[in-house]
Amino acid sequence: MQKDASRSFVMDLMDLVVYAWKYLVLCIVVCLAAAVLYLWKATPLYAVKMQVRPGITAFDETGKEIRSWNVGDVMDFFRQDAYRAFLPEEGSVRRSLTLHPAQGRSATTVTVTLYHADPAEGVRILRQFYENVLQYYQTSGKEPLIAVSTKKIQERMQALESLIHQVDSVERPSLNMEIEARKADLLTKRQLLESVEKRLREISALKPDANMFHVLLEHESMVKTLRNEIAEESQVLASLQLARDALDMKKRRFEAEMALERQKLASLVPLEQVVPPVAGPSPVRPQKKWHVVGAVMAGSFLGLLLGLGMRERHFRKTTLR
């Protein structure tokens, strides 16, 4: 009984296909023609992608990063259309563009995709979008943690600027003046030493007598004294130069700390860019292969339905006759 039913179903299906093949071909051709017309008229769209993740909203006392947003918050930011306020304002860009978020494989990032006919313009729009987000959250004070951290960092930067100014305007000029004065004094003493040594050589070359011996002793004593003073001055000058080098190192340390604080300030944003916007090399929409496959499947389904309907109509007419 079951075998007869299965055989009957297969025969009915084969009979339907034989009867409806003309309608099947007709519907497939019509659907393919519609798909080709759509593909010919449709504007090719490029996928412009940017990868983001929850950004840094604060730093604790040890400098450790605090991220108050999570991946779910980032996804909600795009799903709830909150991002549209940060799109460029030219023309109808805010109304016509849609950003498509997708959570990354690592579960810590979100890939944002924009489909645009001009890949370069799509990259520009995403860049401008991220810059607008960055500027808004860093200047508006809408994110409490960012506002508090920004204030602390700015106070630290002001303190560092004061320290750098103190080094440049007070400590270094004073030290340079003392070094230059020491150098001038040292040069004077060296010139005087050369003069005394020259005179000593001249006296030594003369015929010795009692008076000349007394003068010779005075010059030798003066040479010894000058050499000791020059040695002491050289040591003091070397220590002053080391102090100036240490002052330069202190300034560089302050500048490095200032650069670090600027980096911290720039990183305070709930949405951090991991990979900048990049456009694909070729259009991704419309997808020609899937449109053709869909047209064939739709045409086949419609053809079978139309064939079934015509077959039933034909049977009814035959029965009535």
Phi and psi restraints in degrees (value plus and minus 20) as a CYANA .aco file:
   2 GLN   PHI     -86.9   -46.9
   2 GLN   PSI     -57.5   -17.5
   3 LYS   PHI     -85.9   -45.9
   3 LYS   PSI     -59.7   -19.7
   4 ASP   PHI     -84.7   -44.7
   4 ASP   PSI     -57.9   -17.9
   5 ALA   PHI     -86.5   -46.5
   5 ALA   PSI     -62.6   -22.6
   6 SER   PHI     -84.3   -44.3
   6 SER   PSI     -61.9   -21.9
   7 ARG   PHI     -85.1   -45.1
   7 ARG   PSI     -56.9   -16.9
   8 SER   PHI     -87.1   -47.1
   8 SER   PSI     -59.7   -19.7
   9 PHE   PHI     -85.0   -45.0
   9 PHE   PSI     -63.2   -23.2
  10 VAL   PHI     -83.8   -43.8
  10 VAL   PSI     -61.6   -21.6
  11 MET   PHI     -86.2   -46.2
  11 MET   PSI     -60.9   -20.9
  12 ASP   PHI     -82.2   -42.2
  12 ASP   PSI     -61.3   -21.3
  13 LEU   PHI     -84.9   -44.9
  13 LEU   PSI     -62.9   -22.9
  14 MET   PHI     -85.4   -45.4
  14 MET   PSI     -58.6   -18.6
  15 ASP   PHI     -83.8   -43.8
  15 ASP   PSI     -58.4   -18.4
  16 LEU   PHI     -84.8   -44.8
  16 LEU   PSI     -63.1   -23.1
  17 VAL   PHI     -84.9   -44.9
  17 VAL   PSI     -62.4   -22.4
  18 VAL   PHI     -83.7   -43.7
  18 VAL   PSI     -59.2   -19.2
  19 TYR   PHI     -94.8   -54.8
  19 TYR   PSI     -55.7   -15.7
  20 ALA   PHI    -120.0   -80.0
  20 ALA   PSI     -11.1    28.9
  21 TRP   PHI     -83.8   -43.8
  21 TRP   PSI     -52.1   -12.1
  22 LYS   PHI     -85.5   -45.5
  22 LYS   PSI     -64.0   -24.0
  23 TYR   PHI     -87.5   -47.5
  23 TYR   PSI     -54.9   -14.9
  24 LEU   PHI     -82.3   -42.3
  24 LEU   PSI     -69.0   -29.0
  25 VAL   PHI     -83.3   -43.3
  25 VAL   PSI     -61.9   -21.9
  26 LEU   PHI     -81.2   -41.2
  26 LEU   PSI     -66.7   -26.7
  27 CYS   PHI     -86.4   -46.4
  27 CYS   PSI     -59.1   -19.1
  28 ILE   PHI     -83.8   -43.8
  28 ILE   PSI     -63.0   -23.0
  29 VAL   PHI     -83.0   -43.0
  29 VAL   PSI     -63.2   -23.2
  30 VAL   PHI     -83.1   -43.1
  30 VAL   PSI     -65.0   -25.0
  31 CYS   PHI     -85.9   -45.9
  31 CYS   PSI     -60.1   -20.1
  32 LEU   PHI     -83.6   -43.6
  32 LEU   PSI     -60.1   -20.1
  33 ALA   PHI     -82.4   -42.4
  33 ALA   PSI     -61.5   -21.5
  34 ALA   PHI     -84.3   -44.3
  34 ALA   PSI     -60.0   -20.0
  35 ALA   PHI     -85.9   -45.9
  35 ALA   PSI     -61.9   -21.9
  36 VAL   PHI     -84.2   -44.2
  36 VAL   PSI     -60.9   -20.9
  37 LEU   PHI     -83.5   -43.5
  37 LEU   PSI     -60.9   -20.9
  38 TYR   PHI     -84.7   -44.7
  38 TYR   PSI     -64.5   -24.5
  39 LEU   PHI     -83.9   -43.9
  39 LEU   PSI     -52.2   -12.2
  40 TRP   PHI     -93.9   -53.9
  40 TRP   PSI     -56.1   -16.1
  41 LYS   PHI    -106.1   -66.1
  41 LYS   PSI     -46.9    -6.9
  42 ALA   PHI     -87.7   -47.7
  42 ALA   PSI     126.3   166.3
  43 THR   PHI    -104.2   -64.2
  43 THR   PSI     105.5   145.5
  44 PRO   PHI     -83.1   -43.1
  44 PRO   PSI     115.3   155.3
  45 LEU   PHI    -137.7   -97.7
  45 LEU   PSI     116.3   156.3
  46 TYR   PHI    -120.3   -80.3
  46 TYR   PSI     126.9   166.9
  47 ALA   PHI    -112.2   -72.2
  47 ALA   PSI      96.9   136.9
  48 VAL   PHI    -126.3   -86.3
  48 VAL   PSI      98.8   138.8
  49 LYS   PHI    -137.0   -97.0
  49 LYS   PSI     124.7   164.7
  50 MET   PHI    -158.8  -118.8
  50 MET   PSI     116.2   156.2
  51 GLN   PHI    -126.4   -86.4
  51 GLN   PSI     108.3   148.3
  52 VAL   PHI    -148.5  -108.5
  52 VAL   PSI     149.8   189.8
  53 ARG   PHI    -173.1  -133.1
  53 ARG   PSI     147.6   187.6
  54 PRO   PHI     -77.0   -37.0
  54 PRO   PSI     109.1   149.1
  55 GLY   PHI    -111.3   -71.3
  55 GLY   PSI    -199.5  -159.5
  56 ILE   PHI    -105.1   -65.1
  56 ILE   PSI     106.0   146.0
  57 THR   PHI    -130.5   -90.5
  57 THR   PSI     -30.4     9.6
  58 ALA   PHI    -187.7  -147.7
  58 ALA   PSI     148.6   188.6
  59 PHE   PHI    -149.5  -109.5
  59 PHE   PSI     117.7   157.7
  60 ASP   PHI    -101.5   -61.5
  60 ASP   PSI    -194.0  -154.0
  61 GLU   PHI     -83.9   -43.9
  61 GLU   PSI     -46.3    -6.3
  62 THR   PHI    -110.4   -70.4
  62 THR   PSI     -19.9    20.1
  63 GLY   PHI      68.6   108.6
  63 GLY   PSI     -14.8    25.2
  64 LYS   PHI     -93.2   -53.2
  64 LYS   PSI     122.2   162.2
  65 GLU   PHI     -92.5   -52.5
  65 GLU   PSI     122.8   162.8
  66 ILE   PHI    -141.8  -101.8
  66 ILE   PSI     106.0   146.0
  67 ARG   PHI    -137.2   -97.2
  67 ARG   PSI      86.0   126.0
  68 SER   PHI    -100.3   -60.3
  68 SER   PSI     -41.1    -1.1
  69 TRP   PHI    -110.7   -70.7
  69 TRP   PSI     134.5   174.5
  70 ASN   PHI    -142.2  -102.2
  70 ASN   PSI    -199.1  -159.1
  71 VAL   PHI     -81.5   -41.5
  71 VAL   PSI     -56.4   -16.4
  72 GLY   PHI     -81.9   -41.9
  72 GLY   PSI     -59.6   -19.6
  73 ASP   PHI     -84.1   -44.1
  73 ASP   PSI     -59.4   -19.4
  74 VAL   PHI     -84.5   -44.5
  74 VAL   PSI     -63.7   -23.7
  75 MET   PHI     -81.2   -41.2
  75 MET   PSI     -62.6   -22.6
  76 ASP   PHI     -84.2   -44.2
  76 ASP   PSI     -55.0   -15.0
  77 PHE   PHI     -76.4   -36.4
  77 PHE   PSI     -58.6   -18.6
  78 PHE   PHI    -108.7   -68.7
  78 PHE   PSI     -56.2   -16.2
  79 ARG   PHI     -87.7   -47.7
  79 ARG   PSI     -53.8   -13.8
  80 GLN   PHI    -108.9   -68.9
  80 GLN   PSI      -8.1    31.9
  81 ASP   PHI      41.5    81.5
  81 ASP   PSI       0.3    40.3
  82 ALA   PHI     -87.0   -47.0
  82 ALA   PSI     -41.1    -1.1
  83 TYR   PHI     -90.9   -50.9
  83 TYR   PSI     -41.3    -1.3
  84 ARG   PHI     -81.7   -41.7
  84 ARG   PSI     -47.2    -7.2
  85 ALA   PHI     -86.5   -46.5
  85 ALA   PSI     -37.1     2.9
  86 PHE   PHI    -124.7   -84.7
  86 PHE   PSI     -20.2    19.8
  87 LEU   PHI     -91.9   -51.9
  87 LEU   PSI     133.8   173.8
  88 PRO   PHI     -76.0   -36.0
  88 PRO   PSI     130.4   170.4
  89 GLU   PHI    -112.6   -72.6
  89 GLU   PSI     -20.2    19.8
  90 GLU   PHI     -84.3   -44.3
  90 GLU   PSI     106.5   146.5
  91 GLY   PHI      38.6    78.6
  91 GLY   PSI    -151.7  -111.7
  92 SER   PHI    -128.8   -88.8
  92 SER   PSI      12.7    52.7
  93 VAL   PHI     -80.4   -40.4
  93 VAL   PSI     -64.4   -24.4
  94 ARG   PHI     -82.4   -42.4
  94 ARG   PSI     -53.4   -13.4
  95 ARG   PHI    -104.1   -64.1
  95 ARG   PSI     -48.3    -8.3
  96 SER   PHI    -116.3   -76.3
  96 SER   PSI     -40.9    -0.9
  97 LEU   PHI    -116.9   -76.9
  97 LEU   PSI     126.6   166.6
  98 THR   PHI    -153.1  -113.1
  98 THR   PSI     112.1   152.1
  99 LEU   PHI    -118.8   -78.8
  99 LEU   PSI     113.9   153.9
 100 HIS   PHI    -130.1   -90.1
 100 HIS   PSI      91.5   131.5
 101 PRO   PHI    -108.8   -68.8
 101 PRO   PSI     128.6   168.6
 102 ALA   PHI    -167.7  -127.7
 102 ALA   PSI     110.4   150.4
 103 GLN   PHI     -90.7   -50.7
 103 GLN   PSI     116.2   156.2
 104 GLY   PHI     -93.6   -53.6
 104 GLY   PSI     149.9   189.9
 105 ARG   PHI     -85.4   -45.4
 105 ARG   PSI     -50.7   -10.7
 106 SER   PHI     -98.3   -58.3
 106 SER   PSI     -26.6    13.4
 107 ALA   PHI      44.3    84.3
 107 ALA   PSI      -6.5    33.5
 108 THR   PHI    -140.3  -100.3
 108 THR   PSI     -26.0    14.0
 109 THR   PHI    -147.4  -107.4
 109 THR   PSI     142.0   182.0
 110 VAL   PHI    -150.1  -110.1
 110 VAL   PSI     108.5   148.5
 111 THR   PHI    -115.9   -75.9
 111 THR   PSI     102.0   142.0
 112 VAL   PHI    -122.9   -82.9
 112 VAL   PSI     106.2   146.2
 113 THR   PHI    -137.3   -97.3
 113 THR   PSI     114.2   154.2
 114 LEU   PHI    -141.6  -101.6
 114 LEU   PSI     107.6   147.6
 115 TYR   PHI    -117.4   -77.4
 115 TYR   PSI     101.8   141.8
 116 HIS   PHI    -164.3  -124.3
 116 HIS   PSI     127.4   167.4
 117 ALA   PHI     -90.9   -50.9
 117 ALA   PSI     -48.6    -8.6
 118 ASP   PHI    -131.4   -91.4
 118 ASP   PSI      89.7   129.7
 119 PRO   PHI     -81.4   -41.4
 119 PRO   PSI     -58.4   -18.4
 120 ALA   PHI     -85.7   -45.7
 120 ALA   PSI     -60.8   -20.8
 121 GLU   PHI     -87.2   -47.2
 121 GLU   PSI     -57.0   -17.0
 122 GLY   PHI     -82.7   -42.7
 122 GLY   PSI     -61.2   -21.2
 123 VAL   PHI     -83.2   -43.2
 123 VAL   PSI     -62.6   -22.6
 124 ARG   PHI     -82.7   -42.7
 124 ARG   PSI     -61.7   -21.7
 125 ILE   PHI     -83.3   -43.3
 125 ILE   PSI     -64.2   -24.2
 126 LEU   PHI     -87.1   -47.1
 126 LEU   PSI     -57.1   -17.1
 127 ARG   PHI     -83.5   -43.5
 127 ARG   PSI     -66.7   -26.7
 128 GLN   PHI     -83.0   -43.0
 128 GLN   PSI     -58.1   -18.1
 129 PHE   PHI     -79.0   -39.0
 129 PHE   PSI     -67.9   -27.9
 130 TYR   PHI     -87.8   -47.8
 130 TYR   PSI     -57.9   -17.9
 131 GLU   PHI     -82.9   -42.9
 131 GLU   PSI     -58.9   -18.9
 132 ASN   PHI     -85.2   -45.2
 132 ASN   PSI     -61.6   -21.6
 133 VAL   PHI     -80.9   -40.9
 133 VAL   PSI     -65.9   -25.9
 134 LEU   PHI     -80.2   -40.2
 134 LEU   PSI     -68.0   -28.0
 135 GLN   PHI     -85.4   -45.4
 135 GLN   PSI     -60.6   -20.6
 136 TYR   PHI     -83.5   -43.5
 136 TYR   PSI     -71.4   -31.4
 137 TYR   PHI     -92.9   -52.9
 137 TYR   PSI     -41.3    -1.3
 138 GLN   PHI    -106.8   -66.8
 138 GLN   PSI     -38.2     1.8
 139 THR   PHI    -138.0   -98.0
 139 THR   PSI     -40.1    -0.1
 140 SER   PHI    -104.0   -64.0
 140 SER   PSI     -45.9    -5.9
 141 GLY   PHI      55.6    95.6
 141 GLY   PSI      -5.0    35.0
 142 LYS   PHI     -92.9   -52.9
 142 LYS   PSI     -44.0    -4.0
 143 GLU   PHI    -120.5   -80.5
 143 GLU   PSI      88.0   128.0
 144 PRO   PHI     -75.6   -35.6
 144 PRO   PSI     -65.2   -25.2
 145 LEU   PHI     -82.1   -42.1
 145 LEU   PSI     -60.7   -20.7
 146 ILE   PHI     -85.2   -45.2
 146 ILE   PSI     -60.7   -20.7
 147 ALA   PHI     -82.6   -42.6
 147 ALA   PSI     -64.3   -24.3
 148 VAL   PHI     -85.6   -45.6
 148 VAL   PSI     -66.3   -26.3
 149 SER   PHI     -84.8   -44.8
 149 SER   PSI     -58.5   -18.5
 150 THR   PHI     -81.4   -41.4
 150 THR   PSI     -62.9   -22.9
 151 LYS   PHI     -82.8   -42.8
 151 LYS   PSI     -64.4   -24.4
 152 LYS   PHI     -83.3   -43.3
 152 LYS   PSI     -63.7   -23.7
 153 ILE   PHI     -85.3   -45.3
 153 ILE   PSI     -61.4   -21.4
 154 GLN   PHI     -84.5   -44.5
 154 GLN   PSI     -57.8   -17.8
 155 GLU   PHI     -84.7   -44.7
 155 GLU   PSI     -61.0   -21.0
 156 ARG   PHI     -84.5   -44.5
 156 ARG   PSI     -59.5   -19.5
 157 MET   PHI     -86.2   -46.2
 157 MET   PSI     -58.2   -18.2
 158 GLN   PHI     -84.3   -44.3
 158 GLN   PSI     -60.4   -20.4
 159 ALA   PHI     -83.8   -43.8
 159 ALA   PSI     -60.9   -20.9
 160 LEU   PHI     -86.5   -46.5
 160 LEU   PSI     -58.6   -18.6
 161 GLU   PHI     -82.2   -42.2
 161 GLU   PSI     -59.2   -19.2
 162 SER   PHI     -84.4   -44.4
 162 SER   PSI     -61.2   -21.2
 163 LEU   PHI     -85.8   -45.8
 163 LEU   PSI     -61.7   -21.7
 164 ILE   PHI     -84.7   -44.7
 164 ILE   PSI     -60.8   -20.8
 165 HIS   PHI     -83.8   -43.8
 165 HIS   PSI     -58.9   -18.9
 166 GLN   PHI     -81.4   -41.4
 166 GLN   PSI     -61.6   -21.6
 167 VAL   PHI     -86.4   -46.4
 167 VAL   PSI     -65.7   -25.7
 168 ASP   PHI     -92.1   -52.1
 168 ASP   PSI     -57.3   -17.3
 169 SER   PHI    -118.6   -78.6
 169 SER   PSI     -39.9     0.1
 170 VAL   PHI    -141.6  -101.6
 170 VAL   PSI     -83.0   -43.0
 171 GLU   PHI     -87.1   -47.1
 171 GLU   PSI     -69.1   -29.1
 172 ARG   PHI     -87.8   -47.8
 172 ARG   PSI     -64.9   -24.9
 173 PRO   PHI     -79.7   -39.7
 173 PRO   PSI     -61.4   -21.4
 174 SER   PHI     -83.0   -43.0
 174 SER   PSI     -62.8   -22.8
 175 LEU   PHI     -87.5   -47.5
 175 LEU   PSI     -59.3   -19.3
 176 ASN   PHI     -83.6   -43.6
 176 ASN   PSI     -59.8   -19.8
 177 MET   PHI     -83.1   -43.1
 177 MET   PSI     -62.6   -22.6
 178 GLU   PHI     -86.6   -46.6
 178 GLU   PSI     -59.2   -19.2
 179 ILE   PHI     -84.9   -44.9
 179 ILE   PSI     -63.6   -23.6
 180 GLU   PHI     -84.8   -44.8
 180 GLU   PSI     -58.8   -18.8
 181 ALA   PHI     -84.7   -44.7
 181 ALA   PSI     -62.6   -22.6
 182 ARG   PHI     -83.6   -43.6
 182 ARG   PSI     -60.7   -20.7
 183 LYS   PHI     -82.5   -42.5
 183 LYS   PSI     -62.7   -22.7
 184 ALA   PHI     -84.6   -44.6
 184 ALA   PSI     -62.7   -22.7
 185 ASP   PHI     -84.2   -44.2
 185 ASP   PSI     -61.0   -21.0
 186 LEU   PHI     -84.9   -44.9
 186 LEU   PSI     -60.5   -20.5
 187 LEU   PHI     -83.8   -43.8
 187 LEU   PSI     -61.0   -21.0
 188 THR   PHI     -82.2   -42.2
 188 THR   PSI     -63.6   -23.6
 189 LYS   PHI     -87.7   -47.7
 189 LYS   PSI     -55.8   -15.8
 190 ARG   PHI     -88.1   -48.1
 190 ARG   PSI     -59.7   -19.7
 191 GLN   PHI     -84.1   -44.1
 191 GLN   PSI     -61.5   -21.5
 192 LEU   PHI     -84.3   -44.3
 192 LEU   PSI     -58.9   -18.9
 193 LEU   PHI     -83.2   -43.2
 193 LEU   PSI     -62.9   -22.9
 194 GLU   PHI     -81.3   -41.3
 194 GLU   PSI     -60.3   -20.3
 195 SER   PHI     -85.6   -45.6
 195 SER   PSI     -63.7   -23.7
 196 VAL   PHI     -87.0   -47.0
 196 VAL   PSI     -61.7   -21.7
 197 GLU   PHI     -83.2   -43.2
 197 GLU   PSI     -58.8   -18.8
 198 LYS   PHI     -83.3   -43.3
 198 LYS   PSI     -64.7   -24.7
 199 ARG   PHI     -84.4   -44.4
 199 ARG   PSI     -55.8   -15.8
 200 LEU   PHI     -84.5   -44.5
 200 LEU   PSI     -61.0   -21.0
 201 ARG   PHI     -85.0   -45.0
 201 ARG   PSI     -57.2   -17.2
 202 GLU   PHI     -86.0   -46.0
 202 GLU   PSI     -60.9   -20.9
 203 ILE   PHI     -85.9   -45.9
 203 ILE   PSI     -59.8   -19.8
 204 SER   PHI     -84.0   -44.0
 204 SER   PSI     -45.8    -5.8
 205 ALA   PHI    -100.9   -60.9
 205 ALA   PSI     -36.5     3.5
 206 LEU   PHI     -99.3   -59.3
 206 LEU   PSI     147.8   187.8
 207 LYS   PHI     -89.6   -49.6
 207 LYS   PSI     103.6   143.6
 208 PRO   PHI     -88.9   -48.9
 208 PRO   PSI     119.9   159.9
 209 ASP   PHI    -167.0  -127.0
 209 ASP   PSI    -198.9  -158.9
 210 ALA   PHI     -86.0   -46.0
 210 ALA   PSI     -63.9   -23.9
 211 ASN   PHI     -86.4   -46.4
 211 ASN   PSI     -64.6   -24.6
 212 MET   PHI     -83.5   -43.5
 212 MET   PSI     -52.9   -12.9
 213 PHE   PHI     -85.0   -45.0
 213 PHE   PSI     -58.7   -18.7
 214 HIS   PHI     -85.6   -45.6
 214 HIS   PSI     -62.8   -22.8
 215 VAL   PHI     -84.8   -44.8
 215 VAL   PSI     -59.3   -19.3
 216 LEU   PHI     -81.3   -41.3
 216 LEU   PSI     -61.3   -21.3
 217 LEU   PHI     -84.7   -44.7
 217 LEU   PSI     -58.7   -18.7
 218 GLU   PHI     -82.9   -42.9
 218 GLU   PSI     -63.8   -23.8
 219 HIS   PHI     -87.3   -47.3
 219 HIS   PSI     -57.6   -17.6
 220 GLU   PHI     -85.3   -45.3
 220 GLU   PSI     -60.0   -20.0
 221 SER   PHI     -83.9   -43.9
 221 SER   PSI     -60.1   -20.1
 222 MET   PHI     -85.6   -45.6
 222 MET   PSI     -59.9   -19.9
 223 VAL   PHI     -82.2   -42.2
 223 VAL   PSI     -62.7   -22.7
 224 LYS   PHI     -83.3   -43.3
 224 LYS   PSI     -63.5   -23.5
 225 THR   PHI     -83.2   -43.2
 225 THR   PSI     -64.7   -24.7
 226 LEU   PHI     -83.2   -43.2
 226 LEU   PSI     -60.4   -20.4
 227 ARG   PHI     -83.8   -43.8
 227 ARG   PSI     -60.4   -20.4
 228 ASN   PHI     -84.3   -44.3
 228 ASN   PSI     -62.8   -22.8
 229 GLU   PHI     -84.8   -44.8
 229 GLU   PSI     -59.9   -19.9
 230 ILE   PHI     -84.7   -44.7
 230 ILE   PSI     -60.1   -20.1
 231 ALA   PHI     -83.3   -43.3
 231 ALA   PSI     -63.4   -23.4
 232 GLU   PHI     -84.6   -44.6
 232 GLU   PSI     -62.9   -22.9
 233 GLU   PHI     -84.3   -44.3
 233 GLU   PSI     -57.1   -17.1
 234 SER   PHI     -83.7   -43.7
 234 SER   PSI     -61.2   -21.2
 235 GLN   PHI     -84.4   -44.4
 235 GLN   PSI     -62.9   -22.9
 236 VAL   PHI     -83.5   -43.5
 236 VAL   PSI     -62.5   -22.5
 237 LEU   PHI     -83.3   -43.3
 237 LEU   PSI     -60.5   -20.5
 238 ALA   PHI     -84.1   -44.1
 238 ALA   PSI     -61.0   -21.0
 239 SER   PHI     -86.3   -46.3
 239 SER   PSI     -56.8   -16.8
 240 LEU   PHI     -85.7   -45.7
 240 LEU   PSI     -59.8   -19.8
 241 GLN   PHI     -86.3   -46.3
 241 GLN   PSI     -57.8   -17.8
 242 LEU   PHI     -83.5   -43.5
 242 LEU   PSI     -58.9   -18.9
 243 ALA   PHI     -83.7   -43.7
 243 ALA   PSI     -57.6   -17.6
 244 ARG   PHI     -87.3   -47.3
 244 ARG   PSI     -59.9   -19.9
 245 ASP   PHI     -82.7   -42.7
 245 ASP   PSI     -60.5   -20.5
 246 ALA   PHI     -84.4   -44.4
 246 ALA   PSI     -56.0   -16.0
 247 LEU   PHI     -85.5   -45.5
 247 LEU   PSI     -60.5   -20.5
 248 ASP   PHI     -83.8   -43.8
 248 ASP   PSI     -60.0   -20.0
 249 MET   PHI     -84.3   -44.3
 249 MET   PSI     -59.2   -19.2
 250 LYS   PHI     -83.8   -43.8
 250 LYS   PSI     -61.2   -21.2
 251 LYS   PHI     -84.0   -44.0
 251 LYS   PSI     -62.8   -22.8
 252 ARG   PHI     -82.9   -42.9
 252 ARG   PSI     -55.6   -15.6
 253 ARG   PHI     -85.9   -45.9
 253 ARG   PSI     -62.3   -22.3
 254 PHE   PHI     -82.1   -42.1
 254 PHE   PSI     -62.1   -22.1
 255 GLU   PHI     -85.5   -45.5
 255 GLU   PSI     -57.7   -17.7
 256 ALA   PHI     -85.5   -45.5
 256 ALA   PSI     -60.9   -20.9
 257 GLU   PHI     -84.6   -44.6
 257 GLU   PSI     -58.2   -18.2
 258 MET   PHI     -83.0   -43.0
 258 MET   PSI     -63.4   -23.4
 259 ALA   PHI     -82.9   -42.9
 259 ALA   PSI     -58.8   -18.8
 260 LEU   PHI     -85.1   -45.1
 260 LEU   PSI     -60.5   -20.5
 261 GLU   PHI     -86.3   -46.3
 261 GLU   PSI     -58.3   -18.3
 262 ARG   PHI     -83.6   -43.6
 262 ARG   PSI     -60.2   -20.2
 263 GLN   PHI     -83.7   -43.7
 263 GLN   PSI     -61.2   -21.2
 264 LYS   PHI     -82.5   -42.5
 264 LYS   PSI     -63.7   -23.7
 265 LEU   PHI     -82.9   -42.9
 265 LEU   PSI     -60.0   -20.0
 266 ALA   PHI     -90.7   -50.7
 266 ALA   PSI     -43.7    -3.7
 267 SER   PHI    -107.4   -67.4
 267 SER   PSI     -25.1    14.9
 268 LEU   PHI     -98.2   -58.2
 268 LEU   PSI      75.1   115.1
 269 VAL   PHI    -180.9  -140.9
 269 VAL   PSI     116.4   156.4
 270 PRO   PHI     -88.4   -48.4
 270 PRO   PSI     -35.6     4.4
 271 LEU   PHI    -141.3  -101.3
 271 LEU   PSI      87.4   127.4
 272 GLU   PHI    -119.8   -79.8
 272 GLU   PSI     113.5   153.5
 273 GLN   PHI    -103.1   -63.1
 273 GLN   PSI     102.1   142.1
 274 VAL   PHI    -115.1   -75.1
 274 VAL   PSI     -68.1   -28.1
 275 VAL   PHI    -144.7  -104.7
 275 VAL   PSI     105.1   145.1
 276 PRO   PHI     -86.2   -46.2
 276 PRO   PSI     144.6   184.6
 277 PRO   PHI     -79.2   -39.2
 277 PRO   PSI     113.3   153.3
 278 VAL   PHI    -158.0  -118.0
 278 VAL   PSI     114.0   154.0
 279 ALA   PHI    -115.5   -75.5
 279 ALA   PSI     125.5   165.5
 280 GLY   PHI     -90.5   -50.5
 280 GLY   PSI     137.7   177.7
 281 PRO   PHI     -92.6   -52.6
 281 PRO   PSI     -41.1    -1.1
 282 SER   PHI    -161.2  -121.2
 282 SER   PSI     138.9   178.9
 283 PRO   PHI     -83.6   -43.6
 283 PRO   PSI     127.1   167.1
 284 VAL   PHI    -131.5   -91.5
 284 VAL   PSI     -32.7     7.3
 285 ARG   PHI    -156.2  -116.2
 285 ARG   PSI     120.4   160.4
 286 PRO   PHI     -94.0   -54.0
 286 PRO   PSI     133.6   173.6
 287 GLN   PHI    -107.6   -67.6
 287 GLN   PSI      80.9   120.9
 288 LYS   PHI     -79.7   -39.7
 288 LYS   PSI     -65.2   -25.2
 289 LYS   PHI     -81.0   -41.0
 289 LYS   PSI     -66.5   -26.5
 290 TRP   PHI     -90.9   -50.9
 290 TRP   PSI     -50.0   -10.0
 291 HIS   PHI     -87.3   -47.3
 291 HIS   PSI     -60.0   -20.0
 292 VAL   PHI     -87.0   -47.0
 292 VAL   PSI     -65.0   -25.0
 293 VAL   PHI     -81.3   -41.3
 293 VAL   PSI     -64.1   -24.1
 294 GLY   PHI     -83.7   -43.7
 294 GLY   PSI     -57.4   -17.4
 295 ALA   PHI     -85.2   -45.2
 295 ALA   PSI     -61.8   -21.8
 296 VAL   PHI     -84.2   -44.2
 296 VAL   PSI     -64.0   -24.0
 297 MET   PHI     -86.0   -46.0
 297 MET   PSI     -63.6   -23.6
 298 ALA   PHI     -84.7   -44.7
 298 ALA   PSI     -61.9   -21.9
 299 GLY   PHI     -82.8   -42.8
 299 GLY   PSI     -60.2   -20.2
 300 SER   PHI     -84.2   -44.2
 300 SER   PSI     -64.2   -24.2
 301 PHE   PHI     -84.0   -44.0
 301 PHE   PSI     -66.8   -26.8
 302 LEU   PHI     -84.8   -44.8
 302 LEU   PSI     -57.9   -17.9
 303 GLY   PHI     -83.0   -43.0
 303 GLY   PSI     -62.6   -22.6
 304 LEU   PHI     -85.2   -45.2
 304 LEU   PSI     -61.3   -21.3
 305 LEU   PHI     -83.4   -43.4
 305 LEU   PSI     -64.6   -24.6
 306 LEU   PHI     -84.5   -44.5
 306 LEU   PSI     -61.9   -21.9
 307 GLY   PHI     -83.1   -43.1
 307 GLY   PSI     -61.1   -21.1
 308 LEU   PHI     -82.3   -42.3
 308 LEU   PSI     -62.9   -22.9
 309 GLY   PHI     -84.6   -44.6
 309 GLY   PSI     -63.1   -23.1
 310 MET   PHI     -87.5   -47.5
 310 MET   PSI     -55.9   -15.9
 311 ARG   PHI     -85.0   -45.0
 311 ARG   PSI     -63.6   -23.6
 312 GLU   PHI     -83.7   -43.7
 312 GLU   PSI     -59.1   -19.1
 313 ARG   PHI     -83.6   -43.6
 313 ARG   PSI     -61.8   -21.8
 314 HIS   PHI     -84.3   -44.3
 314 HIS   PSI     -62.7   -22.7
 315 PHE   PHI     -83.0   -43.0
 315 PHE   PSI     -59.2   -19.2
 316 ARG   PHI     -83.6   -43.6
 316 ARG   PSI     -63.1   -23.1
 317 LYS   PHI     -83.7   -43.7
 317 LYS   PSI     -61.3   -21.3
 318 THR   PHI     -83.0   -43.0
 318 THR   PSI     -60.2   -20.2
 319 THR   PHI     -86.5   -46.5
 319 THR   PSI     -60.1   -20.1
 320 LEU   PHI     -85.7   -45.7
 320 LEU   PSI     -54.9   -14.9
